[in-house]
Amino acid sequence: MDGTKASQMETPPTVSLRVTTLKNRPDFQRATRSPRVAMPGFILQMRKRPEGEADGIRIGFTCSKKVGNAVARNRAKRRLREIARLALPDQGHADTDYVLVGRQGATASLPFGQLQADFSKALDILHGKPK
């Protein structure tokens, strides 16, 4: 096979909800007043947007200077972005804002598998799913 044609047995990717990034301070402030779940590696805040606002899933990331210097904060945010990229298209709800807040000494150092499991658990808690 020369690789120019996909085999007939491969399935096309599933269509998922579009995920965009929060950039404006008022969006982060509204999420701060919303329900949240604290996990060992991060804090997840969730805000259900009212009808009429933009549709889709929006996600924001933040790390304060308590997390460390710029290198440590950027590493923590990269890890948060990756767990959100992997989970939100399947587990996120439409018309919802999520904000991930990095935690000092934990976001950058915890095993990635634990961060993923904690993120799924936090989403289940905020969405009200039974254990």
C-alpha positions in Angstrom: 0.0 0.0 0.0 1.3 3.5 -0.8 -0.7 5.3 1.9 -2.6 7.6 -0.4 -6.0 6.1 0.3 -7.3 5.4 3.8 -8.4 1.8 4.3 -12.1 1.1 4.2 -12.0 -0.2 7.8 -11.0 3.1 9.3 -13.9 5.1 10.8 -14.1 8.8 10.3 -13.6 11.0 13.4 -16.7 11.8 15.4 -18.1 15.3 15.2 -17.7 17.1 18.5 -18.6 20.5 20.0 -16.3 23.4 19.2 -14.1 24.5 22.0 -12.9 28.2 22.1 -10.7 30.0 24.5 -11.8 32.7 27.0 -9.8 35.8 26.8 -11.7 38.6 28.4 -11.5 39.5 32.1 -15.3 39.8 32.6 -15.7 36.2 31.4 -13.2 35.0 34.0 -14.9 37.1 36.7 -18.3 35.6 35.9 -16.8 32.1 36.1 -15.3 33.0 39.5 -18.8 33.5 41.0 -19.9 30.1 39.6 -19.8 26.6 41.0 -16.3 25.1 41.3 -14.6 21.9 42.3 -11.1 21.8 43.9 -8.9 18.9 42.9 -5.3 18.2 44.0 -3.8 19.6 40.7 -6.3 22.4 39.8 -9.6 24.1 40.5 -12.3 23.8 37.9 -15.0 26.5 37.6 -18.1 26.0 35.5 -20.6 28.6 34.3 -23.7 27.8 32.3 -24.2 30.7 29.8 -27.8 32.1 29.4 -29.7 31.8 26.1 -28.6 34.2 23.5 -24.9 34.2 24.3 -22.4 32.6 22.0 -22.9 28.8 21.6 -20.3 26.1 22.1 -17.9 25.3 24.8 -15.5 28.0 26.1 -12.4 27.3 28.3 -10.1 29.6 30.1 -6.8 28.9 31.9 -5.1 30.9 34.6 -2.1 30.5 37.0 -1.2 33.1 39.5 2.4 33.9 40.4 2.0 31.6 43.4 2.4 28.7 41.0 6.0 29.8 40.3 8.0 31.8 37.8 6.9 32.3 34.2 8.4 28.9 33.1 6.5 27.0 35.8 3.2 28.9 35.1 3.5 28.2 31.3 4.3 24.5 32.0 1.2 24.3 34.3 -1.0 26.0 31.7 0.2 23.7 28.9 -0.7 20.7 31.0 -4.1 22.2 31.7 -4.7 22.9 28.1 -3.9 19.4 27.1 -6.3 17.7 29.6 -9.0 20.1 28.5 -8.3 19.4 24.8 -8.6 15.6 25.4 -11.7 15.6 27.6 -14.0 18.6 26.8 -15.1 17.7 23.3 -16.6 14.5 24.6 -17.5 15.4 28.2 -18.2 19.1 28.0 -21.7 20.7 27.8 -22.6 23.1 25.1 -23.2 26.8 26.1 -20.9 26.4 29.1 -17.7 28.2 30.2 -15.0 26.3 32.1 -12.0 27.9 33.8 -9.1 25.8 35.0 -7.0 27.4 37.7 -3.5 26.0 38.3 -2.4 25.1 41.8 0.9 25.8 43.5 3.4 22.9 43.4 0.8 20.4 42.0 -0.3 21.3 38.5 3.1 21.0 37.0 4.3 18.0 39.1 1.4 15.6 39.4 1.4 12.6 37.0 -0.5 13.5 33.8 -2.8 10.4 34.1 -3.9 11.6 37.6 -4.7 15.1 36.2 -6.8 13.6 33.4 -8.7 11.3 35.9 -9.3 14.3 38.3 -10.5 16.4 35.4 -13.1 13.8 34.4 -14.2 13.4 38.0 -14.5 17.2 38.4 -16.6 17.5 35.3 -18.9 14.7 36.6 -19.3 16.5 39.9 -20.1 19.8 38.3 -22.5 18.3 35.8 -24.3 16.5 38.6 -23.7 13.0 37.5 -24.0 10.2 40.1 -20.8 8.6 41.4 
